[in-house]
Amino acid sequence: MLCFFRDEYLSASSLGRAFIALYVRFSPPLARAIAKESMLRTLVRYCIVAPALLFTEKFLAYAGRKEKLKKWQDGNCQG
């Protein structure tokens, strides 16, 4: 779902592409640091990942894109 949001919405604007570039640059070292700490993993899961998924799901439902998401998932990023 997040891959779909990235590909369909974020990559469509210069601000979205800038966010993607920052994410690609900084997420690997952050992920390594988070992976080492159990409490930090839990905190990130509940304070960042879960809200991001909820926001994306609500946004796609509001935008009427759930069917396109389902078709897109058949051949693309799963997760």
BELSUL-V283719 format. One record per residue. N is the residue number from 1. RES is the residue in one small letter. PSI is psi in whole degrees, -180 to 180 (* if undefined). Layout:
N/RES/PSI
N/RES/PSI
This chain:
1/m/-43
2/l/-34
3/c/-42
4/f/-47
5/f/-44
6/r/-50
7/d/-38
8/e/-31
9/y/-55
10/l/-43
11/s/-6
12/a/-10
13/s/157
14/s/-37
15/l/-42
16/g/-43
17/r/-36
18/a/-41
19/f/-44
20/i/-44
21/a/-42
22/l/-43
23/y/-46
24/v/-37
25/r/-44
26/f/-18
27/s/-37
28/p/-49
29/p/-35
30/l/-42
31/a/-40
32/r/-43
33/a/-42
34/i/-38
35/a/-25
36/k/-17
37/e/114
38/s/-46
39/m/-38
40/l/-39
41/r/-45
42/t/-44
43/l/-47
44/v/-42
45/r/-46
46/y/-28
47/c/-18
48/i/-55
49/v/-51
50/a/-47
51/p/-37
52/a/-43
53/l/-43
54/l/-47
55/f/-47
56/t/-44
57/e/-45
58/k/-41
59/f/-47
60/l/-37
61/a/-44
62/y/-40
63/a/-4
64/g/34
65/r/8
66/k/-40
67/e/-41
68/k/-39
69/l/-46
70/k/-45
71/k/-41
72/w/-39
73/q/-27
74/d/-30
75/g/9
76/n/-158
77/c/128
78/q/146
79/g/*
